[in-house]
Amino acid sequence: MTTENTCKTCNDSQCAAQEKRPNERDEDFDDRQAIQSRMCQIKHKIMVLSGKGGVGKSTVAVNLATALALAGKRVGLLDVDIHGPSVPKLLHLEGTPLAGGENALIPVKVEVGQGSLSVMSIGFLLRHRDDAVIWRGPMKYGVIKQFLRDVEWGELDYLLVDSPPGTGDEPLSVAQLIEKADGAVVVTTPQDVAVQDVRRSINFCRQLNLPVIGVVENMSGFSCPKCGELVNIFGANGGREMAAEMNVPYLGAIPIEAEVVVSGDRGTPIVQAKPHSETAKAFGRIVRILLEPELSAAQAQPEPFADGRPLKIAIPVTGGLLSSHFGHCEQFVLFDVELGAKTARNKQALTPPPHEPGTFPKWLHEQGATVIIAGGMGSRAQSLFEQNGIQVLVGAVSGTPDDIVRDFLEGHLTTEANICDH
Ligand code: ADP
């Protein structure tokens, strides 16, 4: 006799954990079923990871969750950073007692604009905020599992999971227990050492088949509150370059801003406390990408380069339309972009030199291009462009260069598969 496993929430057999794994104990299989039943009420599950502690992972998680709620979404924020659960402090929820019955934990609701933000943190288990967590491995795993299994989120649009830093057993447990997460947002700083650590995080995601939604470069430049000058305290562009090199999307940079610390200490995230600050706008750009999860890596909107180079977009054209094979194009149309106004202000059509591998990236770099929008492009060519400091956007659908650049700047460029990825 075969027993059909159905999800306890929606009664659908598709979303239940289907098969007992070899050597899996009955209770572990039951737990997996229970976690899947919870998770099936949540549209998008996103892990927030970092290669090491102190890079601002929790700050990013809290601000993204709050910004999504401000955008009218039903959001859950689960803090399973066992050794540094800072979410209660960042949301002014320290000391909140845990409510719930047997096998159920009720998340704490936070007032945020139109949407809703529900929060659960391992920090709520600690009697005092300075209590150290000295659980051993199996206990940590048990607590993480209990949180994923027992928190009554109800229906959510987004669940953000603030995971323990690094690539050890704890983030591994989270990723394995969630099973069907949309992917991970990886937080780093521009410092080399953090970037090295984040490379490990990306490889960790790859080993687990967890898609990398993108890299956030936090503490990227310091905007002087008096004179406005941007000082690159920890270097610049480390996250962007590393993302290009590892072939993962770059979601954007968050500057160092004293207000981030002040608002964090007060328990109101900067996206809510100072919505017009540069930092809140930077979070807003990342949230727009998360709001369209179907957006591919290539569709993330490149920002102006932190090294001050202006945005210049190159489009390969044949017969007045986007050339589907960039290497055979007649001309490149280049647009200078007015950043504040988000419009193209200057347009030039240039005939490229004869095509040989590497000539176009070098030539376009000499023309000042910082972004190329193409129909299709092989991975070798993509990496040659990235090496020349040109960000690549592939899969654009045919059209005039003016239409393509307008759609791109307005944030609704349609892209399809990379049609000539040879
Ligand atoms: P993690 O979760 O990676 O350990 P936290 O989010 O707890 O890091 O941040 C560590 C410290 O850095 C906190 O004091 C936080 O306020 C501060 N911080 C994080 N991001 C920024 C930023 N963009 N500007 C200024 N301070 C920041």
Boltz pocket constraint, residues with backbone or C-beta under 6 A from the ligand:
constraints:
  - pocket:
      binder: B
      contacts: [[A, 50], [A, 52], [A, 53], [A, 54], [A, 55], [A, 56], [A, 57], [A, 58], [A, 59], [A, 60], [A, 84], [A, 86], [A, 218], [A, 219], [A, 220], [A, 254], [A, 255], [A, 256], [A, 257], [A, 258], [A, 260], [A, 261], [A, 264]]
      max_distance: 6.0
